[in-house]
Each structure stands twice: as C-alpha cells, then as structure tokens.
Amino acid sequence: MNWKGGFLRIWLVVSASWIVLVIVHGYRPPEMSKLESLRADLKFDDCEKQRKLNYREGDDPFKCFPDIAPAAMPWLFGGATWYEIDWYLEVALVPPIALFAVGIVGVWMASGFRIAKP
C-alpha cells in the first residue's frame, strides 16, 4: 500500500473541506438594499451613457467604475474590511499548510527517517 499517496489524498480532501467551511462561515450577504443597489446601477448607467456621448481619444474608459476596494464592492466581499479578509485567508490557509508539514514529518518518521531514493 502506498501510504504517501493515501495521506496526500486524505490531506487534499480535508484541506478542501476546511477551506470551503471557512468560506461558508465567513460569507456575509451584501449589506446593500435592493433600492441602494438599483440606485448604484442607475448612477453607473448614467455615467456610462455620458462617457459614450462625450468620448474623446485618450479618455479613461474605466472612470465609471468604483475603486477596487472591499468597501466599494459590498456585493463581492459583503462589506468586509481588508483586516477581515486577511484574517479569513490566514484561517483558511495556515491550518492546511501546517497539516501538510506535520504529515510529511509523520511519513518521514514512519519510514524510519530514511530519505526515499529515486
């Protein structure tokens, strides 16, 4: 039996499950009401129409878009701050990486501290 392959498959399943669990736990629906969302869409549409009517060579084609920031895109991050996003990334990724390191050391110990030869 190939223990390394079996542990790798178990690690992949456990890590993927953990990351999905953190995503599900951290998800927050947008805090923007439907009316606010509609107003933002209409404002963007008006800006886009004006940009098309008054377009000149060299104009910025992206000036109607909001700044790329979580607070500016509540529909993407649920209004989360960068601190919260960073915290969830750490919670989602550090345990699988640590588990992988512990698994490698465990397999190495189980093999009698021998290095596999190709």
Number of C-alpha atoms within 10 A of each C-alpha: 5 6 11 13 10 11 15 14 12 12 17 14 11 14 19 15 12 17 18 13 13 16 15 10 10 15 13 15 12 16 14 15 9 10 9 11 15 12 12 13 12 12 13 15 13 13 15 17 13 12 17 11 9 9 12 10 6 6 10 10 13 10 11 16 11 11 11 8 14 16 16 13 16 17 15 15 21 17 19 19 13 13 9 13 14 11 11 16 14 11 15 19 15 11 14 18 13 11 14 17 11 12 16 15 13 13 15 15 11 11 12 9 11 10 8 7 4 3
